[in-house]
Amino acid sequence: MSHPSAFGPALVPHDSSFSNPIMSLGKLIFAAICGVLLPLGAGLRADVLKFNDGDQVKGTFIKKEGGQIVFRSERFGDLRVRESDATVELTAPPAPLVTETEIALDTGGKLKKPPGEKPEPRSSAAPPKPVVPAVAATGEKTAPPALGTPPAAPPVKPAAAKPKPPAVTIVRLGKGFIKWWGGWHGRIAFSANVIRDTADRSLYTAEARVKRTWKYDEVQIEPRYEFRRDNDVTAVDIFKASGYWRHSFGENWFGEYRPYFERDRKSSKATLLQQQLGVGRHLLKSKRYRLHLGVAENIFNTWPMDHALKDTRYSVESLFGEASLQLPWRVSITERGAWYFILDDAYASGWQNELELTKKITEVLTLTLRHEVRYHNPDPRVSDYERTRLLFGLNF
């Protein structure tokens, strides 16, 4: 029994038997909700996903996979953003969200170990592999394997390589030839002259020129064929071939070997083979113009058509020069000349010169005007000439 107080009514002690049952039920529901949400809230960190445009999303960083960021947002759920579009600010190291049970389900029931953990040693209950003893050098045979040991597996013979069909070999050879020929460039030219006045004359010319350049070497080959008929009678049937191999010794000096062959089956008195071996110097050398001068020793071999005559051979000194100039509108001028002289005879001298003016019409088609001169060849049986010819060429 309590007594009244001066400040108000008397206080009555609380008894559980007088509590409200509705209030007790609400407290139990609130406690259950907190018990469920608190663990979930504990696993979420206050990470921030910052986009390049300035937007930010709060949540939990999951992982980076395939160039994407996997982020669990509090408002938008799981997000996948490219690494180049956003960055993540972590408040703590990310906790592993994938359990071992999930890994076991993905890997067929086998749990993966962390990288730092060593694998457990295998059980020794498995039967050991049979050891086949080698035969001693003395030729004695070793004892057979113990009973219960499984026999050794026979050695597996490697499969024999199947022979390649001829078509595959031909294709490979063709590709190799194209790759090797890729460094060669040149031109095929044609010329035809048909004249009808007091006599019917026709002259046809075909020639090819191929050239290749390396770091210190340069090679050129030029075959040529000429055929002429006068009043339906063959007057000229000549084949020529020339070329050179030039090797550079540094930036200024070079050595050169230049052969020249001429064979006229109709009117020539002899077959000529000229070999020039010389040394020269680059006076001017650039992409637009070049100038070379040098000295050479020339060996002239002639074989007369009349077998009753003897073969002859001359050794003649010479000075040679080469010049080339690239002009606008894809026009080029090239000239090569040689002056032959004999040191013992001041009056025995000769001259040979070739001048070309080339206009490149397209990347493939060219037009060439050529002037050739040969006077006083060291062998008098070799004819002199002076020719001017217009050629149409195809570049490759």
VOGU-3710 file (C-alpha; in Angstrom, 3 decimals, decimal comma):
1> mshpsafgpa> 0,000/0,000/0,000  1,621/3,289/-1,039  1,041/6,713/0,292  0,193/9,823/-1,678  2,979/12,223/-2,470  3,025/15,955/-2,330  3,737/16,193/-6,022  0,918/14,051/-7,316  -0,856/10,808/-7,029  0,801/7,864/-5,398
11> lvphdssfsn> 3,101/5,621/-7,532  1,911/2,095/-8,005  4,670/-0,539/-8,525  4,639/-2,276/-11,988  3,665/-5,864/-12,194  4,091/-8,112/-15,286  0,631/-9,406/-14,781  -0,729/-5,968/-15,664  1,355/-5,473/-18,963  -0,382/-4,917/-22,270
21> pimslgklif> -0,228/-8,043/-24,517  -0,256/-5,943/-27,751  2,900/-4,060/-26,709  4,713/-7,314/-25,974  3,916/-8,694/-29,464  5,238/-5,510/-31,158  8,511/-5,747/-29,240  8,995/-9,338/-30,393  8,423/-8,434/-34,097  10,856/-5,494/-33,866
31> aaicgvllpl> 13,520/-7,708/-32,314  13,109/-10,299/-35,103  13,459/-7,683/-37,862  16,617/-6,279/-36,264  18,050/-9,768/-35,977  17,645/-10,279/-39,734  18,731/-6,838/-40,992  21,707/-6,260/-38,735  23,788/-9,126/-40,212  22,966/-7,988/-43,726
41> gaglradvlk> 23,898/-4,419/-42,931  27,148/-5,576/-41,374  28,263/-7,141/-44,682  27,727/-3,908/-46,671  30,552/-1,396/-46,675  30,277/2,272/-47,426  32,172/2,014/-50,772  31,643/4,672/-53,412  31,438/4,131/-57,183  32,502/7,366/-58,903
51> fndgdqvkgt> 31,632/7,855/-62,566  33,750/10,003/-64,874  30,882/12,460/-65,334  30,793/13,167/-61,563  27,900/10,891/-60,451  28,435/8,762/-57,342  26,707/5,602/-56,094  27,140/4,159/-52,586  27,227/0,462/-51,942  29,681/-2,442/-51,828
61> fikkeggqiv> 32,468/-3,289/-54,283  32,184/-6,937/-55,374  34,977/-7,659/-57,905  36,568/-6,755/-61,226  35,947/-9,182/-64,055  36,524/-8,942/-67,797  37,360/-5,248/-67,698  34,160/-4,447/-65,751  33,492/-3,398/-62,170  30,790/-5,376/-60,332
71> frserfgdlr> 29,239/-3,079/-57,682  26,285/-3,772/-55,376  24,328/-0,562/-54,905  22,041/0,150/-51,981  19,411/1,642/-54,302  19,963/0,074/-57,755  21,116/-3,445/-56,939  24,066/-5,062/-58,772  25,730/-2,841/-61,377  28,308/-3,683/-64,065
81> vresdatvel> 30,361/-0,716/-65,251  33,427/-0,605/-67,522  36,675/0,199/-65,716  37,338/3,088/-68,094  34,020/4,772/-67,129  34,293/4,752/-63,321  36,521/4,240/-60,286  35,897/2,701/-56,857  36,843/4,144/-53,473  37,086/1,375/-50,872
91> tappaplvte> 36,605/1,940/-47,146  38,047/-1,499/-46,293  39,512/-4,504/-48,163  36,692/-6,378/-49,916  35,544/-9,511/-48,161  35,115/-12,707/-50,168  31,515/-13,001/-51,228  31,773/-16,418/-52,840  31,680/-19,302/-50,392  33,489/-22,586/-50,688
101> teialdtggk> 30,177/-24,316/-51,218  29,578/-22,246/-54,396  33,071/-23,018/-55,637  32,484/-26,712/-55,021  29,293/-26,574/-57,043  31,052/-24,801/-59,951  34,072/-27,135/-60,003  32,227/-30,417/-59,701  32,605/-30,918/-55,945  36,332/-30,058/-55,621
111> lkkppgekpe> 37,263/-27,164/-53,408  39,965/-24,811/-54,668  42,776/-23,831/-52,353  43,935/-20,256/-51,876  47,101/-19,317/-53,812  49,324/-19,310/-50,714  48,188/-22,674/-49,342  50,193/-25,746/-50,309  48,284/-28,741/-51,665  47,906/-31,745/-49,403
121> prssaappkp> 50,232/-34,666/-50,166  48,685/-37,512/-52,054  47,802/-40,679/-50,282  50,425/-43,390/-50,467  47,768/-46,043/-50,843  47,918/-45,827/-54,649  50,069/-48,551/-56,208  53,497/-47,317/-57,341  54,382/-47,230/-60,975  56,276/-50,284/-62,154
131> vvpavaatge> 59,980/-49,707/-62,615  61,360/-51,530/-65,607  65,081/-52,197/-64,955  67,439/-51,528/-67,820  69,628/-54,247/-69,278  73,187/-54,051/-68,004  76,066/-53,298/-70,314  77,361/-56,874/-69,861  74,299/-58,247/-71,631  72,807/-60,001/-68,565
141> ktappalgtp> 69,033/-59,948/-68,284  67,446/-58,450/-65,183  64,933/-60,199/-62,953  61,241/-60,062/-63,990  58,960/-57,638/-62,127  57,423/-58,745/-58,840  54,060/-60,447/-58,758  51,074/-58,142/-58,517  52,805/-55,345/-60,382  50,813/-54,181/-63,417
151> paappvkpaa> 52,674/-54,579/-66,726  54,241/-51,525/-68,281  52,305/-49,887/-71,083  53,824/-50,381/-74,544  55,526/-47,265/-76,008  53,342/-45,176/-78,264  54,805/-44,862/-81,747  54,552/-41,386/-83,287  52,252/-41,173/-86,243  54,067/-41,063/-89,545
161> akpkppavti> 53,884/-37,746/-91,353  51,528/-37,877/-94,290  53,111/-36,936/-97,606  51,938/-33,595/-98,873  50,151/-33,577/-102,233  52,043/-32,072/-105,200  49,612/-29,145/-105,379  50,592/-27,960/-101,874  54,284/-28,137/-102,769  53,732/-26,173/-105,980
171> vrlgkgfikw> 51,784/-23,475/-104,118  54,538/-23,132/-101,507  57,192/-22,875/-104,206  55,115/-20,249/-105,992  54,745/-18,161/-102,831  58,476/-18,428/-102,168  59,281/-17,292/-105,718  56,882/-14,324/-105,450  58,452/-13,316/-102,135  61,951/-13,553/-103,645
181> wggwhgriaf> 60,930/-11,718/-106,840  59,265/-8,925/-104,873  62,544/-6,959/-104,754  63,010/-6,969/-108,538  61,608/-4,137/-110,641  61,879/-3,440/-114,311  60,319/-2,682/-117,661  59,311/-4,451/-120,853  59,507/-2,235/-123,969  58,487/-2,597/-127,620
191> sanvirdtad> 59,208/-0,647/-130,765  58,130/-1,017/-134,397  59,120/0,935/-137,529  57,464/0,279/-140,894  58,680/2,403/-143,823  57,530/2,169/-147,446  59,168/4,407/-150,054  61,662/3,147/-152,620  61,873/-0,038/-150,556  59,751/-1,730/-147,925
201> rslytaearv> 61,573/-1,732/-144,584  60,356/-2,906/-141,212  62,219/-2,981/-137,897  60,945/-4,551/-134,677  62,549/-4,320/-131,264  61,722/-5,965/-127,931  63,676/-5,615/-124,726  63,358/-6,152/-120,990  65,117/-4,613/-118,042  65,112/-5,947/-114,477
211> krtwkydevq> 66,895/-4,376/-111,550  67,305/-5,021/-107,868  69,044/-2,990/-105,165  70,396/-4,105/-101,807  72,171/-2,105/-99,133  75,607/-2,272/-100,779  74,894/-4,023/-104,101  72,964/-3,258/-107,259  72,244/-5,679/-110,130  70,688/-5,000/-113,530
221> iepryefrrd> 70,038/-7,349/-116,480  68,878/-6,135/-119,902  68,254/-8,524/-122,846  67,329/-7,056/-126,238  66,251/-8,448/-129,623  66,124/-6,632/-132,979  64,757/-7,874/-136,282  64,719/-6,021/-139,633  63,528/-6,927/-143,117  64,230/-5,047/-146,361
231> ndvtavdifk> 61,994/-5,966/-149,333  60,996/-9,214/-147,610  64,649/-10,147/-147,064  66,026/-10,497/-143,540  68,697/-7,850/-143,013  69,176/-7,843/-139,219  68,592/-10,629/-136,737  70,521/-9,638/-133,643  70,402/-10,519/-129,968  72,056/-8,370/-127,313
241> asgywrhsfg> 72,425/-8,788/-123,595  74,015/-6,473/-121,099  74,019/-5,873/-117,380  76,125/-4,875/-114,432  76,874/-5,669/-110,828  77,909/-2,715/-108,678  79,200/-3,026/-105,112  79,657/0,047/-102,930  82,677/0,411/-100,639  81,342/2,886/-98,125
251> enwfgeyrpy> 79,656/6,112/-99,189  81,873/7,269/-102,083  83,699/4,393/-103,813  82,342/1,443/-105,741  83,449/-1,454/-107,915  81,646/-2,518/-111,076  81,541/-5,510/-113,401  79,680/-4,928/-116,700  79,406/-7,649/-119,394  78,034/-7,038/-122,895
261> ferdrksska> 77,155/-9,703/-125,476  76,160/-9,152/-129,109  75,281/-11,776/-131,703  73,950/-10,960/-135,187  73,061/-14,110/-137,066  72,652/-12,335/-140,420  75,023/-9,511/-141,169  77,627/-9,343/-138,421  81,144/-10,514/-139,166  81,799/-11,625/-135,577
271> tllqqqlgvg> 80,257/-12,301/-132,203  81,305/-9,855/-129,533  81,721/-10,348/-125,797  82,908/-7,321/-123,880  83,734/-7,463/-120,166  84,392/-4,317/-118,195  85,884/-4,377/-114,712  86,397/-1,000/-113,090  86,464/1,209/-110,016  84,610/4,500/-109,658
281> rhllkskryr> 83,580/7,237/-107,283  80,206/8,778/-106,512  80,559/12,491/-107,173  76,870/13,302/-106,708  74,374/10,965/-105,112  70,816/11,784/-104,103  67,265/10,772/-104,939  66,981/13,338/-107,772  70,419/13,231/-109,422  73,461/10,958/-109,577
291> lhlgvaenif> 76,896/11,289/-111,146  79,585/8,560/-111,226  83,035/8,575/-112,814  85,576/5,775/-112,989  88,295/3,879/-114,825  88,056/0,329/-116,145  89,884/-2,423/-117,945  87,939/-3,801/-120,933  88,442/-7,248/-122,422  87,031/-7,699/-125,952
301> ntwpmdhalk> 86,586/-11,276/-127,170  85,439/-11,763/-130,773  84,548/-14,983/-132,522  84,335/-14,575/-136,339  81,525/-16,184/-138,276  84,082/-17,584/-140,720  85,684/-20,475/-138,899  88,782/-20,109/-141,029  89,614/-16,886/-139,189  91,131/-16,855/-135,745
311> dtrysveslf> 89,491/-15,623/-132,582  90,837/-12,352/-131,216  91,149/-10,803/-127,789  91,929/-7,225/-126,854  92,557/-5,532/-123,530  91,682/-1,858/-123,642  91,568/0,794/-120,926  88,631/3,158/-120,661  87,108/6,030/-118,740  83,392/5,793/-118,038
321> geaslqlpwr> 80,754/8,049/-116,585  77,095/7,759/-115,622  74,581/10,479/-114,889  70,879/10,504/-114,087  68,468/13,334/-113,343  64,856/13,255/-112,119  62,776/16,136/-113,486  59,231/17,255/-112,657  56,222/15,674/-114,367  57,814/12,231/-113,886
331> vsitergawy> 60,491/12,789/-116,513  63,971/11,293/-116,125  67,194/11,555/-118,132  69,887/8,861/-118,027  73,235/8,823/-119,863  76,188/6,478/-119,845  79,328/6,909/-121,887  82,706/5,202/-122,200  85,880/6,368/-123,909  88,241/3,564/-124,963
341> filddayasg> 91,948/4,201/-125,462  95,151/2,182/-125,740  98,065/3,449/-123,748  100,620/2,260/-126,356  98,788/3,856/-129,284  97,473/7,395/-128,844  95,456/7,227/-132,087  93,595/4,028/-131,226  90,536/5,289/-129,385  86,801/4,731/-129,522
351> wqneleltkk> 83,604/6,101/-128,083  80,315/4,572/-126,981  77,366/6,466/-125,550  73,697/5,848/-124,681  71,220/8,617/-123,824  67,625/7,994/-122,668  64,752/10,379/-122,067  61,881/8,649/-120,240  58,411/9,961/-119,527  56,329/8,013/-117,020
361> itevltltlr> 52,766/8,394/-118,289  51,139/6,209/-115,609  52,400/3,877/-112,923  52,623/1,141/-115,566  53,055/2,840/-118,963  56,257/4,684/-119,968  57,517/6,365/-123,133  61,282/6,335/-123,874  63,391/8,092/-126,498  66,841/6,495/-126,854
371> hevryhnpdp> 69,914/7,584/-128,815  72,870/5,166/-129,189  76,307/5,762/-130,687  79,297/3,447/-131,168  82,434/4,582/-133,052  85,798/2,931/-133,579  85,352/-0,216/-131,582  88,748/-1,751/-130,727  87,905/-4,690/-133,001  87,412/-3,414/-136,595
381> rvsdyertrl> 85,208/-6,383/-137,423  82,516/-5,061/-135,051  80,308/-2,591/-136,904  79,746/0,994/-135,769  76,269/2,458/-135,562  74,152/5,454/-134,590  70,487/4,854/-133,799  67,529/6,807/-132,432  64,503/4,838/-131,311  61,127/5,452/-129,621
391> lfglnf> 60,016/2,742/-127,168  56,761/2,047/-125,349  57,297/0,267/-122,042  55,327/-1,506/-119,329  56,677/-1,229/-115,793  56,451/-3,971/-113,194
//
